[in-house]
Amino acid sequence: MRLFQERGYDKTTMRAIAKEAGVSVGNAYYYFAGKEHLIQGFYDRIADEHQRRVVPVLEKETDLESRLAGVLHIWLDIAEPYHEFAAQFFKNAADPESPLSPFSPESEHAREAAIEVHRQVLAGAKGKVPAELREILPELMWLSQMGLVLYWVFDRSEGHRRSRRLADRGARLTTRGVALARFRVLRPLVREVHELFTDFLPGMTGEGGGVDRGVTSPPSAEPSGP
């Protein structure tokens, strides 16, 4: 991580990484196909740790806002030590063709792990979620978390307190949105928002996090309402 900070992602070579780790270049390539896969392993590690550390919150809380806020704060806790490197990674992750993009096929494990956390957030909360929205809402919640991550990357407030405030307010707003989605008349709007993302965001082209980078879903055959 120090090399990426000092040299930048593009100028950090696998040879330099191998030297820093005290192994041969061949051994470095044996474990990682390239530096992209090294960073991907870092993403996966954060995602797996997040899944483990949210368990106490999800076992204790039944209020949706408290569950979601707890999950977001735990992610910020885990990511905090790596904040100084975050901007370097974001430069590449923002490229939709980069394997470091959160929507790429290579990021599927980390993406699915994060969406699964949000499924658990909803499943254990008091208040019934309509069956037709149980797959859609976790994906939208994950996209909301990606917005928080983007803000955190560039947050220079002391202790990143503004990111913490955003997590709390985002959890509150999401909870209100989920409550409104229980009304049948508003469910088509939720589905339409989800379809908007699945049509235009690579890696969001199907339920369950299926990835088909660069391909958009065909127009819906169902007629729109009046």
N, C-alpha and C positions, 0 to 999 in steps of 0.2 A: 504494500500500500504506500510505503514511503516513496518508492520509485515513481509511482504514478503521480504522486503529489509534486515531486521535484521536477520530473521531466515532462509530465503530461502523458495522457494515454497514448497518443500517436507516436511519441518518441521513445516510449518504453518498449524495449525489445525482449523477446524470450531469452536471448543470450544474457542480457542484463539481469533478468529475473532469476535465471539459473545460477548465475554468479552470486547474486545476493543470497540465494537459498543454499549455496554450497553444494550444488549438484551439477552434473554434466548437462549440456543442452539436450542430449539424447534422453536422459532420464526425465527432464522437464517435459519434453514432448510425449514421453510415455504416459504421464499422468494427465497432461492437458494438451489438447490438439493445438491450442494457441492461447494468446493472452485473453481473447474473448471468453474462452471456456474457463479460464482462471477466475475472471470476474463473475461469470455465471455461477461458478461454484460458491462464490461469496454471496451472491443473491440467494441461492438455495439455502445456504447456511442461515442467513437472516430469516428467511421464510419459515424454516423448520424450527428455529428457536422461538419465533413469534407464536407458532402453533402451540408449543409447549407452555410458554409463559402466560398465555391468555386463559389457560384452564382454570386457575383459581378464581378469576373474575367471572368467568362464565358459569362456574359452579355456585358462586355466591349470589350474583345479581340476577334479578328477573326483570327489572325495568330496562326497556330497550335503550333508552338514552344512556343509562349508567353502563350497560354492557358495551355499547358502541364506543363511548368515550374512553372506557377502560382499555379496550382493544387498541384504539388509536394512540393513547398515551404510552402503552407498552411498546408499540412499534417505535415511537419517538425515543423511548429509553434505550432500546436495542440499537437503534441507528446512531444515537448521539456520538459515540466515540469515532464515528467515521464521517462526521459532518465536513471536516476539512477536505476530504477527498471527493465529496458528493458532486461538486460542480464539474470536476474533471470527468466523472462518469456520465453526468447528464448531457454533456456536449455530444457524446456518442449515442447515448440512449435516445436522444431526441430525433435521431435519424431513423425513419421507419424501416429502412433497409438494414439497419445494424442489428446483429444478434443480441446486442445489449438492450434493445428496445423492449419495454415491458409487454409489447404486443407480439414479439417475435416467437417463432416456433421454439427457439432455444430457451426462451423464458417461460415456457409452458409450466414447468414444475413449480416455479416460484409464484406464477400467476394463479394457478389452480389452488395452491396452498393458501394464498391470500383470500381467494373467493370462498374457499371452504370455511375459513374462519368466519366470514360474514354469513354464511349459511347457518353456522352454529349460533351466531349472535341472534339471528331471527328465530331459529327453531326453539331456543330456550327462553325466549322472552314471553312475558304474559301478553295476551292479546293475540287473536287469531289472524294469520296472514292468509289471504285467499290462495287456494292451491295453484291457480293459474299464474300467480306472481312469485311463487316460491323459488323459481330458478332465475327469474328476471331481476328481482330486487337485490340479491347478493352481488350480481355483476355490476349493477348501478352503484351499489355501496362501495365496491372495489374501485370503480372509476372515481368516485368522490375521494377515496383515500389517495388515489394517484394525484389528485389536485392538492391535497395536503402535503404530499411528498414534494411536489414541485415547489410549493411555497416554502417548505422547510429548507430545501436546497439553497435558497437565496436569502433566508432569514438571518439577519445579522443582529437581531435584538439579543440582549443579555439573557443567557440561558435558553435562548430561542422561545421566550415566553409567548411571543406572538403566535408561533406555531401551536403552542399549547392552547391558547385562547381559541384559535381557529378550530382545533380538534373538538373543543367543548361546544362551540357554536354550531359546528358542522353536525355533531351528534344530535344536538337539539333540533336542528332543521330537518335532518334525515328522519328523526322519530316522528315529527309532525307530518312529513311526507308519507311515511308508511301508514300512519293512522288515517290519513285522507284516502290512501289507496284502498282501504277496506270498503269504501263506498263504491258500489258497482258502477255508478255513472262516471267515476274518475279513472277506472281501470284501463279503458282504451287509451287514455293520455299516457299512462305509465308504459303501456306496451309500445306506443308510438315513439316515446323517448328512447326506449331500449332499441327499437328498430333503427332509429336514427344512428345510434352508435354502431350497431352491427353492420349497417350498410356502409359506413364511412370510416370506421377505425379498423386498420389491419389487426388481425388477431382476435376480433370480436365478431366473427362471422357465423356464430352458431351458439346455441345454448351449451353450457358445460365447458366453455372456454376453448372450443375448437378453433384451430388456427388455419387460415388460408390467406396468407399475406398477399395484398395487392388485388384480391378478388372481392367484388361486392356481391351482396345478395341480390337476386332478381327481384323486380317489383312484385309486391304482394298481389295475388290474384283476387283477393277479397275486395269487394267494393267498399269505398269509404262511406261513412255515414253522412247524413245530411248536415 
